[in-house]
Amino acid sequence: MVIASSGEEHPEATNVFYDTDEIIQRAVDTFYSLKHSCDVCADSEGPSMFVIPGHPVTKGFLDMKRRGILIRFITEITKDNISYCRDLMKVVELKHLDEVKGNFGVGDKWIYQASAKNRESSPPPLLIESSLKAFVEQQQYFFDMLWKKAIPVKQRIKEIEEGIKREFIETIQDSEETSSLISKVLSSATEEILIIFSHAKTLRQYEKKGILDLLKGRSADEIAVRILIGADHQIEEKTIESLKECKNIELRYLLKSIQTKLTTIIIDVNYH
């Protein structure tokens, strides 16, 4: 479970609670004592605990909403908990974050509560509560970072209901990780692979990493592979011939190299 109360009158302390009734009561008392904000990060089972009709926790959340308390809630929204999330978004400002593990919250920026993995519509097996200022500030900063990274609930629901794949941009600087990602992307293609090698020497580098062998294998799987190559340096004939021998690989040359060192890879373009 999560959250807590506000003010300098509370001494710094850390406690752990194991009794189910006491855990619920601590959380509920906290909700009713808050004056400004309630930040919660919970795993995919978490939302079910906050929308049980007539339950003290649900009543506490509704009371915070009635009093104008800002409630920010981060969770992993899935097809299994989407109905709970629809109810929850009527009370809180809800966002989605992939693979949330564990549960924690900060109330009025001064007290922190956390628990282990939730069970659907059930309280957690233990509750850790701390009002140590330095620690709570640290956790508030962590929550704020997650909040910036999380996506709006409506966007996530649309992804689930319409089967939309999320757009993203990620910079990877480790060469081994880059090679691994390229291999995974190429292996995931089901219809077509488009590649632009801006420089001929880049083609040689990919050959050394086994990427060209992977492309040959994909062509053997009836995947159409189209390759554009910058003709700034002479390419070894055996490299080209080995690609040309594959019936589903089409090679073309750029008249001059593109003014970039980037290699562009596109798979399974939707033309509709």
C-alpha positions in Angstrom: 0.0 0.0 0.0 1.2 3.7 0.2 1.1 7.3 1.3 1.0 9.4 4.4 0.4 12.7 6.3 1.8 16.2 6.3 3.6 18.6 8.5 6.8 19.3 10.6 5.0 18.1 13.8 5.7 14.5 12.8 9.0 13.0 14.0 11.3 11.1 11.7 10.9 7.4 12.0 10.7 4.1 10.0 8.2 1.3 10.8 7.2 -2.0 9.3 3.6 -3.4 9.7 2.5 -7.0 9.0 -1.0 -7.2 10.3 -3.6 -6.9 7.4 -6.1 -4.8 9.4 -3.3 -2.5 10.7 -1.9 -2.1 7.1 -5.3 -1.0 5.8 -6.0 1.3 8.7 -2.5 3.0 8.4 -3.2 3.7 4.7 -6.7 4.9 5.3 -5.7 7.2 8.1 -3.0 8.6 5.9 -5.4 9.3 3.1 -7.7 11.3 5.4 -4.8 13.3 6.8 -3.3 14.5 3.5 -3.7 18.1 2.6 -1.9 18.6 -0.7 -0.7 15.7 -2.7 -0.7 11.9 -3.0 1.7 10.2 -5.4 1.4 6.4 -5.9 3.4 3.9 -8.0 1.9 0.4 -8.1 2.3 -2.8 -10.1 -0.4 -4.1 -12.4 -2.3 -5.6 -9.5 -2.4 -2.3 -7.6 -5.4 -0.6 -9.3 -7.8 -3.4 -8.3 -7.2 -2.5 -4.6 -8.3 1.1 -5.0 -11.6 0.6 -6.8 -13.4 -1.9 -4.5 -16.9 -0.5 -3.9 -17.4 0.3 -0.2 -13.9 -0.6 0.8 -12.1 1.8 3.3 -9.2 2.3 0.8 -11.6 3.2 -2.0 -13.5 5.6 0.3 -10.2 7.2 1.4 -9.3 7.8 -2.3 -12.7 9.3 -3.0 -12.4 11.5 0.0 -9.1 12.9 -1.2 -10.7 13.7 -4.6 -13.6 15.4 -2.9 -11.2 17.6 -0.9 -9.2 18.5 -4.0 -6.0 16.5 -3.2 -3.8 16.1 -6.2 -3.5 12.3 -6.7 -1.0 11.1 -9.3 -1.0 7.3 -9.9 1.5 5.3 -12.0 0.9 1.7 -12.9 1.4 -0.8 -15.7 -1.9 -0.8 -17.6 -2.6 -4.2 -19.3 -5.6 -5.9 -21.0 -6.2 -7.7 -17.7 -6.5 -4.6 -15.5 -7.9 -2.1 -17.9 -11.4 -2.2 -16.4 -9.9 -1.3 -13.0 -7.9 1.5 -14.5 -11.0 2.9 -16.2 -12.6 3.2 -12.8 -9.4 4.6 -11.2 -8.9 7.3 -13.8 -12.2 8.9 -12.6 -10.5 9.6 -9.3 -6.8 10.1 -10.0 -4.5 11.4 -12.7 -3.4 8.1 -14.1 -0.3 7.2 -16.2 1.2 4.0 -17.6 4.7 2.7 -17.2 6.0 -0.6 -18.5 7.0 -3.4 -16.1 6.3 -1.6 -12.8 7.5 -3.8 -9.9 6.6 -3.3 -6.3 4.5 -0.5 -4.8 5.4 2.8 -3.1 4.0 6.3 -2.5 4.7 9.7 -1.1 2.2 11.9 0.7 2.5 15.7 1.0 6.2 15.3 0.2 7.1 14.2 3.8 6.2 10.6 4.3 6.8 7.4 2.3 5.0 4.0 2.3 5.9 0.9 0.3 4.9 -2.7 0.0 5.8 -5.9 -1.8 3.9 -7.3 -4.8 0.1 -6.9 -4.6 -2.5 -9.6 -5.1 -5.6 -8.7 -7.0 -8.1 -6.8 -4.8 -6.1 -7.8 -1.7 -3.9 -5.7 0.7 -0.2 -6.3 0.6 1.5 -8.7 3.1 3.5 -5.9 4.7 3.8 -2.1 4.8 7.0 -0.1 5.2 6.5 3.4 6.4 9.2 6.1 6.8 9.2 9.8 7.5 13.0 10.2 7.4 13.3 13.6 5.5 16.4 12.8 3.3 14.9 9.4 2.3 11.5 10.7 1.5 12.9 13.6 -0.6 14.9 10.9 -2.5 11.7 8.9 -3.2 9.8 11.9 -4.2 12.5 12.8 -6.7 12.3 9.2 -8.0 8.6 9.3 -8.4 8.8 12.6 -10.3 11.3 11.0 -12.7 8.9 8.1 -13.3 6.0 10.5 -13.8 7.9 12.3 -16.6 8.7 9.0 -18.3 5.2 7.5 -18.0 2.6 7.9 -20.8 -1.0 9.2 -20.5 -3.7 6.6 -19.6 -5.8 7.4 -22.8 -2.8 6.7 -25.0 -2.1 3.4 -23.3 -5.8 2.3 -23.5 -5.8 3.1 -27.2 -2.7 1.0 -27.7 -4.3 -2.0 -26.0 -7.8 -1.7 -27.7 -6.5 -0.9 -31.2 -3.3 -3.0 -31.1 -1.2 0.1 -31.8 2.6 -0.3 -31.5 4.1 2.6 -29.5 6.5 5.0 -31.3 9.8 5.6 -29.6 13.3 7.0 -30.1 16.2 5.5 -28.1 19.9 6.2 -28.3 22.2 3.2 -27.8 26.0 3.9 -27.7 27.3 0.4 -26.8 28.4 -1.3 -30.0 27.6 -4.9 -28.7 24.1 -3.8 -27.6 23.6 -2.1 -31.0 24.5 -5.2 -32.9 22.3 -7.3 -30.7 19.3 -5.0 -31.3 19.9 -5.0 -35.0 19.8 -8.8 -35.1 16.6 -8.8 -33.1 14.9 -6.3 -35.4 16.0 -8.2 -38.5 14.8 -11.5 -37.0 11.4 -10.0 -36.2 10.6 -9.1 -39.8 7.8 -11.0 -41.3 7.5 -9.5 -44.8 10.2 -7.0 -45.8 13.6 -5.5 -44.8 14.8 -2.2 -46.1 18.4 -1.1 -45.4 20.5 1.9 -46.4 24.3 1.6 -45.9 25.4 5.2 -46.4 29.0 4.1 -46.9 30.5 0.9 -48.5 32.8 0.4 -45.6 29.8 0.2 -43.3 28.7 -2.8 -45.3 32.0 -4.5 -44.6 31.7 -3.7 -40.9 28.3 -5.4 -40.8 29.7 -8.3 -42.7 32.2 -8.9 -39.9 29.5 -8.8 -37.3 27.5 -11.5 -39.1 24.6 -9.2 -40.1 24.9 -10.0 -43.8 24.7 -13.7 -43.0 21.5 -13.0 -41.1 20.1 -11.1 -44.1 20.8 -14.1 -46.3 19.1 -16.3 -43.8 16.0 -14.0 -43.7 15.9 -14.0 -47.5 15.8 -17.8 -47.4 12.7 -17.4 -45.2 11.0 -15.6 -48.1 11.5 -12.2 -46.6 12.1 -9.5 -49.2 15.4 -7.7 -48.5 16.2 -4.4 -50.4 19.6 -2.9 -49.9 20.9 0.6 -50.9 24.7 1.0 -50.7 26.8 4.1 -50.9 29.4 3.7 -53.6 32.2 5.8 -52.0 34.7 2.9 -51.8 35.2 -0.2 -53.8 33.3 -3.2 -52.4 34.8 -6.7 -52.4 33.2 -8.6 -55.3 32.7 -11.7 -53.2 30.7 -9.8 -50.7 28.3 -8.5 -53.4 28.1 -11.8 -55.2 27.2 -13.7 -52.1 24.3 -11.3 -51.6 23.2 -11.4 -55.3 23.0 -15.1 -55.1 20.1 -14.8 -52.7 16.9 -14.7 -54.8 15.0 -12.4 -52.3 17.8 -9.8 -52.0 17.8 -6.8 -54.2 20.9 -4.5 -54.4 21.1 -1.0 -55.6 23.9 1.6 -55.5 23.7 5.3 -54.5 25.5 7.5 -57.1 27.3 9.2 -54.1 27.4 8.5 -50.4 24.9 10.2 -48.1 26.4 12.9 -45.9 25.8 10.8 -42.8 27.3 7.8 -41.0 23.9 6.4 -40.1 22.7 3.1 -41.3 18.9 3.0 -41.8 16.9 -0.2 -41.2 13.1 -0.4 -41.8 11.0 -3.6 -41.5 7.5 -4.5 -42.5 6.4 -1.1 -43.9 2.6 -0.7 -43.9 1.6 1.0 -47.2 -2.1 1.1 -46.4 
